[in-house]
Amino acid sequence: MRKSLVFGSYAVLASLLTFTLAGTVDAQGISLNGAGPINRAMGGAATAAPIDSMGAILWNPASISGLPSSEVAIGLELLLPTESLSSSIAPGALGGGFPPINLSGSTNGEPGVTPIPSMAWVHRSDCSRWSCGLGIFGIAGFSTNYSVSPTNPILAPQNNLPGGVGGLGRVSADAQYFQIVPTISYAITDRLSFGFAPTITLARLIANPLSLVDPDDADGSLVPRYPSGCSTRYAWGGGFQLGLYYAANQCWQYGFTFKSPQWFEPFRFNTCDELGVPRQEKVHIDYPMILSLGTAYTGFERWLLACDLRYFDYHNTSGFGDPAGYNATGAVTGLGWRSVFSVHTGAQYQATQRLLLRFGYQYNDNPIGSDTAFFNVESPLIIQHIVSTGFSYFLTDNLILSMAYLHGFENSASGPFNMPGLGPLAGTSVTNTLSADALVLGITARY
């Protein structure tokens, strides 16, 4: 029975390796740091630096009043994570009932390139204090894909025999988050603007297997397993954001934004038990509240400098902030994320009349503590340092071509296996290594 409990509990790892990848590897937790080539090249700093419609709508609805003109912008990002998963089991780690063997191995993932689209439109008029706009963004997501590996304990072929030794087998998952943001801004004075935007968010999550639901032992093998979480649809969520933008003088600008949580309907899954009997499951996950405070400085000739400080309230967000552990049936109760801060800095330099150069850097806290490392073994939050660069070139006076490149520096995270009823297992280890690169292209038409 102990053998069945330990190795049957390996199924818990499957969803921990798939579901907990709740964000892209180039993100502040689940959230991307920006949208479009201009905002991404600036490290996501935009709360007080309205230099493009995408960054303005995404990070401060009031700042669209500070854009130089009306514009339409489209962009496409190609994000490529590089990931590997290692695991080891020391002799005797599984107890006296198992052979005292040392097992270890490493596997490279094949997540491929993830496309992230973005679009924004802002209309401003010198004859009105009102400005309006619409943004449609890919704001978060991930893709992970590990094959079966007989030499890597955690990815070894599954075994459903009582007392049998097995791993997770194939591990794959995918998530996509899109947001629609109709926006209005009102210039209260020539220096102060207020903005409001309702937010409509669509998200889809695929995880195989799915650990936030009860495992079952329908075949009577004494090795319970989690169902697949592949048959699903987009879930709808909504919220709002409020912003203030203040141009203190010709050199200094300030901004503040409150982005409410995105309250989602349950993610629904059509799945089945081990014997193929249908199961309908629901998982409750929301999107966190975000606070942004920013400043921008234009006092140096040809330079614009921007800095944002953001707070992500994961701790009080359903799903992410729920305590990491297992309930009485073996379902994972939550990810146990902590709330985090991130810092975004960006610089823009006008090299020529038609060429603008940009540089950015981002640092973010890790929401994962040592006590929850296993439950977030594939979380992209292990990447904490991101650098970016890019440019914009005026093809004509009103048509702008922009490009950005980002690199998330490699980082690793480790933790012991954590099993229902047993807790952390000494002598075991799971290590994930991640880095990421992204190329972003876009074009802007001003009018």
Residue, then its C-alpha position, 0 to 999 in steps of 0.5 A: m500500500r505504501k508503494s501504491l501511495v508513493f508511486g500513485s502520488y506521482a500523478v500529482l506531479a503531472s499537473l504540478l508540472t503542467f498546471t502551475l506554469a501559469g504565465t509565460v516565461d517572460a512575465q511578472g507571474i502570469s502577466l506579460n510586462g507589456a504589449g507591442p514592440i514599443n512598450r516591450a522595448m521600454g521594459g513595460a514602463a508606460t504608466a507615466a510615459p504615453i509614447d504609444s497607444m498599446g502601452a498607454i491603454l494597457w498600463n494607464p487609461a488616463s495617459i492616452s490624453g498625453l499621446p502626441s496624436s491619434e493612432v492605430a497600431i498592430g503588433l505580433e510577438l514571437l516568444l520562445p522559451t528554453e526549458s529543461l526538467s531534471s529529477s533525481i531519487a537518492p538510494g533509500a529515499l522511497g523507503g525500505g520497500f524499494p531497491p536502493i538505487n540512484l535515479s537521475g536524468s534531465t529532459n529538454g522541453e519542446p514548447g516551440v514558438t508562441p505567437i502573441p498578437s496586439m492591437a490598439w486604437v486611440h482617437r484624440s482631438d484638440c477640440s475636446r477634453w475627451s479621448c477614447g481608445l480600444g486595445i486587444f492584447g495577449i496579456a499572458g499565457f504559456s506552452t510546455n511540452y515534455s516527452v516521456s523519458p525512461t532515464n528521467p524519474i519524473l518523466a518515466p512511463q506511467n505504471n498503473l500496477p499496484g506497487g509498480v514504479g512509474g513516473l508521469g509519462r508525457v507532460s504537456a500544457d497550454a494557456q492563453y489569456f486575451q483582453i479587450v479594453p475599451t478606454i476613455s480619458y478626460a483631461i480635467t485640466d491641461r495637466l491632469s487626466f483621469g481614465f477608465a476602462p472596463t476589461i473583458t478577459l478570455a482565457r483557456l487552460i489545457a493541462n494534462p493531467l489536471s491536479l486541481v480536481d480529485p484523482d480517481d481509482a476507477d480501475g481498482s489498481l490502488v494507484p489513483r490518477y488525475p484526469s486529463g484537462c484537454s477538453t475545454r473552452y475559453a472562460w470569460g472574465g471581467g473587471f475594470q481599471l482606473g488611472l491618473y496621469y499628471a504632467a507636472n511640467q515640461c520635464w516630469q510626468y507621473g501616473f497611477t493605475f488601479k487594475s481590478p482583479q479579473w473575476f472569471e467564471p469557472f474553467r470547465f473540463n469534459t474529461c473521464d475517469e480511468l475506465g472512460v466514464p465521463r466526468q465534468e470538472k470545474v476549476h476556479i482561478d482569477y487574475p490578480m489585482i495590479l497597482s502601477l505607479g510610474t514617473a517619466y523624465t524628458g529633461f535631457e535632450r533627445w532622451l525620455l526616461a521612464c520607471d514603473l513600480r508594480y504590485f501584483d496581489y497574487h496572495n488574495t487571488s483565487g487559485f494562485g493565492d490558495p494554500a499549496g497542498y492537498n485535500a483529503t481526496g488528493a486534489v491540489t488545493g492551490l499554488g500558494w503564490r505570494s504577492v510580488f513587486s516588479v520594477h520596470t525601467g526604460a529609456q528612449y533616445q532620438a538618434t535621428q529625425r526618423l530613428l528612435l532607439r529604446f532600452g529596457y530592464q525589468y526585475n520582479d520578485n518571485p511569488i514562490g517560497s521554498d515551501t511551495a517550490f514543488f507545487n510550482v516546479e514549472s512556474p516561469l517566475i524563476i526568471q527574474h531579470i529581463v533586458s530589452t532593446g528596440f527601435s522605431y523608424f518613421l517610414t513616412d511622417n505618419l507611418i512607423l515601423s517598430m521592433a523589439y528584442l527581449h531576453g529573460f536570463e536563465n534561472s533554476a529552481s529546485g525542491p523535493f517531491n511532495m506527496p499526499g500524506l507523506g509531505p516532502l520526501a528527503g533525498t528527492s529533487v526536481t529542478n527546472t531551468l528556464s530562459a526565454d527570448a522574444l522578437v516583437l514587430g509592429i507598425t503604427a499609423r498616426y493621423 
